[in-house]
């Protein structure tokens, strides 16, 4: 799944669809950041620390968003199964 595949969900009047899109977009961005970090040669520097901090914050955000979705009856596992890495 790509970011552009979430447009329909983002434009929905149903807040649950918009949460799904947000979760999917976040997962895609995390995957891309992790791929970038794998190729990055200077992770030991301050720049690398910033990347790790950003990844950690995004992970916390994804976890909390997932909890909110579960509380609203949206099974996160079903969404995780449709998210593919590029």
SULRAHU-V415194 format. One record per residue. RES is the residue in one letter. PHI is phi in degrees with one decimal (999 if undefined). PSI is psi in degrees with one decimal (none if undefined). D_FIRST is the distance of its C-alpha to the first C-alpha in Angstrom with 2 decimals. Layout:
<<RES;PHI;PSI;D_FIRST> <RES;PHI;PSI;D_FIRST>>
This chain:
<<X;999;142.6;0.00> <X;-116.7;165.8;3.78> <X;-55.9;-40.8;6.93> <X;-66.3;-19.6;8.29> <X;-72.1;-10.8;6.28> <X;-97.0;1.5;8.26> <X;-59.2;-45.4;11.49> <X;-59.4;-41.9;12.90> <X;-66.5;-40.9;12.76> <X;-65.0;-29.9;14.28> <X;-90.2;1.3;16.96> <X;-69.8;151.4;17.93> <X;-79.4;-14.3;21.48> <X;-87.8;121.2;20.59> <X;-62.7;-27.0;20.25> <X;-65.5;-39.9;18.36> <X;-64.2;-40.7;15.45> <X;-66.0;-35.4;15.69> <X;-65.7;-40.6;15.82> <X;-58.9;-46.5;12.63> <X;-61.8;-43.1;10.90> <X;-61.3;-43.2;12.96> <X;-64.2;-45.6;12.11> <X;-63.1;-45.9;8.32> <X;-60.9;-41.0;9.22> <X;-64.2;-43.2;11.87> <X;-61.5;-41.8;10.08> <X;-62.2;-44.2;7.99> <X;-66.1;-37.9;11.49> <X;-63.2;-45.7;13.27> <X;-58.7;-43.9;11.53> <X;-66.7;-39.6;12.39> <X;-64.2;-42.9;15.81> <X;-63.2;-39.8;16.51> <X;-62.7;-42.0;15.93> <X;-62.1;-42.9;18.21> <X;-64.5;-33.5;20.68> <X;-63.7;-31.0;20.92> <X;-92.1;-12.8;22.08> <X;-76.5;132.0;24.27> <X;-93.5;-13.4;27.93> <X;-115.3;46.0;29.48> <X;-72.5;-13.6;27.99> <X;-81.3;-8.2;31.62> <X;-90.1;-178.5;32.39> <X;-60.2;-34.8;32.00> <X;-60.7;-44.4;28.82> <X;-63.5;-38.4;27.40> <X;-63.3;-38.8;28.64> <X;-63.6;-42.6;26.86> <X;-62.3;-44.1;23.51> <X;-64.4;-40.6;24.18> <X;-63.8;-41.5;25.30> <X;-62.8;-45.1;22.20> <X;-61.3;-42.4;19.99> <X;-63.6;-44.0;22.37> <X;-63.7;-41.2;22.34> <X;-64.5;-37.4;18.58> <X;-65.4;-41.5;18.78> <X;-63.9;-44.0;21.60> <X;-59.5;-44.6;19.86> <X;-62.9;-42.2;16.86> <X;-61.8;-46.4;19.55> <X;-68.5;-38.3;21.57> <X;-64.0;-40.8;18.85> <X;-61.5;-40.0;17.98> <X;-63.5;-42.4;21.73> <X;-62.4;-41.7;22.05> <X;-63.5;-44.8;19.39> <X;-59.3;-40.0;21.21> <X;-64.0;-27.7;24.43> <X;-92.1;9.4;23.16> <X;81.6;18.3;22.36> <X;-102.1;109.5;18.56> <X;-70.8;116.0;17.79> <X;-65.6;-32.8;15.41> <X;-59.0;-37.0;15.16> <X;-67.9;-29.7;13.52> <X;-78.5;-42.5;10.70> <X;-58.2;-32.1;10.60> <X;-71.0;-20.1;10.38> <X;-97.1;-9.0;7.02> <X;-84.2;122.2;5.48> <X;-118.7;146.3;5.48> <X;-76.5;144.3;7.39> <X;-81.2;none;7.64>>
